[in-house]
Amino acid sequence: MRLSFCDGFFVIQFHVGKPSIRLGDMMLKVFLVEDEYVVREAIKNNIQWSDYGFQFCGEAGDGEVALSLIRKELPDIVITDIKMPFMDGLTLSKMIKQEFPWMEIILLTGYEEFSYAQEAIHIGVSRYLSKPISGEKLLQEVDCLGQKIQEKKEEQALMEKYEREMEEKNTLERQEFFDALVTGGRNAVELLEEARKLSLDFSAVCYNVLLLKVWSDCHDMEEYSNTVVSMEERIKQKAEQNHALLFDRHLEGKALLFKADSREQMDTTLQDCVAWMQQMFSENRHIHFFGGVGRTVTHITEIPESFACAGRGFAHRYLGEVDRFVFDNDIDSHATDSLSLSELDPKRMAHGRVKEFLRRGDGTEVTFFVEEFVQGLGGNAMQSTMFRQYITMDTYMTVIDFVENELGLSRDALDSMELTPNVTATEETAIAYMKNVISQALILREDMSKDRYHDVVRDAISYIETHYAEEDFSLNVLASHVNFSPNHLSAVFRQQTGQPFIKYLTDYRITKAKELLRCTGKKSSEIAMLVGYKDAHYFSYAFKKTQGMTPTQYRGKSKEDHRC
């Protein structure tokens, strides 16, 4: 086909040629903007776009009409004339690049003025072609851009796959950000910039935090449960559907940060999600859960307030029945100022619940637990000197029992915690004492756990060294082997080795690949299979991502250095 310009019209000539290189199964979309009807029809109908790996997805006679259609069709390539009514090609190109920077643009013009070409380059137009232009030339330019787009898309696909594989590392980064977010002390600009780096969207009018823990009564909270893993994946999908941000808090469960454009919308979204989760949990009677829902706030810097409310509610999982969600207003309603000491059973309330917290609780939850525990005793209870002495003594003896009989340590392992009159002089000093002695016990528990976890991680590393070549090897597979929940194993593995599981696995695979590249003549595709990558392109991407060079470049460098 040949397009030539004569007496104000394009003259179209065709000849059969060999189709250009196809772009695999990828059909790239082409959109045409041309005010000359005859030219538009010729380009649209006389080129067999599908034979060349393209889909002709739309046309328009001017830039203004074209822009709305381009927003709908989202083409990969836009071919546009430069001179058109209403909106010219340069203006259209500028608007396209501002809104869709990834789109490629071919600009056709009958004008040779350098200023047009200069502006086109400044805008980011891919090709600036002068009329007349042959059909072969146009197809050649489109095909060239198609190859460029394909390479970009393949690179993007590999990057996304790598990021998914490194999700555990991303999860840890998100967890650290969430900890900073709910701790407070940072201004909105700092938080939003950090969120942007992590690709977290915080655009909303109001926010609320939901803390959630799910476990199976068939397993210890730390043990692997396929049902729990499956449910957590469904919760993740539900969060995405509601534009909520999900943060993994390891042994402390999950945190969901809900966003909404109004308080009414927030209430509706929360009620919907809570009802959905309750229904899902009810389908499995051996599954238990507990959730704490915070207070709706209107600024990102107020999220710590919402988290604190959610944390107080979340602490109630140690203080009463489980399988429920506690909302902020529920906490206030639980307080009672009229409870008399004669109605209390402090032995039951202190010993059992404090001991449960010592077994399961986290150091970051001590303040919430103790404050909610005290509040549950009744508004007047801690005003009694005798009762303060009793409850602090009972807490201390519960801690001693836990340290000696469950941790197997001497009570001397605790720092000096002598019960003096000063300890119970006021409600504030008594509560501070309870927080301190419980915190010390948790530190001892964590120190003891590190020794036990050492053997678990050693077993995990041995399993990695045996199974690293299996492509479907994952944190879940490893967690099932060592009978730990994935969240727990992730935290323990990082604590013991200093790096996330997925980074350890990737580094191990790449190290094995480097040995094979240095000391064998095997092809990169063979080596990829041998170290757990069925996709040779992805192996090459991951290798370059971690080593700064391709496998071929590494092999060449190794030969130069005589390393084998």
Secondary structure, 3 states (H helix, E strand, C coil): CEEEEECCEEEEECCCCCCCCCCCCCCEEEEEECCCHHHHHHHHHCCCHHHHCEEEEEEECCHHHHHHHHHHHCCCEEEEECCCCCCCHHHHHHHHHHHCCCCEEEEEECCCCHHHHHHHHHHCCCEEEECCCCHHHHHHHHHHHHHHHHHHHHHHHHHHHHHHHCHHHHHHHHHHHHHHHHHCCCCHHHHHHHHHHCCCCCCCCEEEEEEEEEEECCCCCCCCCHHHHHHHHHHHHHHHHCCCEEEECHHHCEEEEEEECCHHHHHHHHHHHHHHHHHHHHCCCCEEEEEEECCCECCHHHHHHHHHHHHHHHHHHHCCCCCEEECHHHHHHHCCCCCCHHHCCHHHHHHHHHHHHHHHCCHHHHHHHHHHHHHHCCCCHHHCHHHHHHHHHHHHHHHHHHHHHHCCCCHHHCCCCCCCCCCCCCHHHHHHHHHHHHHHHHHHHHHHHHHHHHHHHHHHHHHHHHHCCCCCCCHHHHHHHHCCCHHHHHHHHHHHHCCCHHHHHHHHHHHHHHHHHHHCCCCHHHHHHHCCCCCHHHHHHHHHHHHCCCHHHHHHHHHHHCCC
